Amino acid sequence: MSHFEICGRGLWTGAGRGDALGLVIRQAMGLVLSSLGIGRLLALGVARLLRTLLFGVRPDNPLMLITAAALLVLVGLLTCYIPARRAMKVDPMVALRYE
């Protein structure tokens, strides 16, 4: 289901614009955070292989891991916020007919 459909159905049923936007962001951020958890586990598993490729930085450096995770969360938030915000400007009936 696209952002247009979610927002259109939410607005058509009487939900506020903030409610529909919050729903889209919560769904996307759930995927982002679960992907970060899986990625962290995989990164711990491959840390020994990375030691030979990195110079001057340890693969399990907490500052680097937190910075990378924060950057990924920020990018994930923007990639779901911008299309959802654009979808909020569409008339609900147009969004429902879009299917």
Stockholm file with secondary structure:
# STOCKHOLM 1.0

chainA/1-99         MSHFEICGRGLWTGAGRGDALGLVIRQAMGLVLSSLGIGRLLALGVARLLRTLLFGVRPDNPLMLITAAALLVLVGLLTCYIPARRAMKVDPMVALRYE
#=GR chainA/1-99 SS CCHHHHHHHHHHTTCCHHHHHHHHHHHHHHHHHHHHHHHHHHHHHTHHHHHTTCSSSCTTCHHHHHHHHHHHHHHHHHHHHHHHHHHHTSCHHHHHHTC
#=GC SS_cons        CCHHHHHHHHHHTTCCHHHHHHHHHHHHHHHHHHHHHHHHHHHHHTHHHHHTTCSSSCTTCHHHHHHHHHHHHHHHHHHHHHHHHHHHTSCHHHHHHTC
//
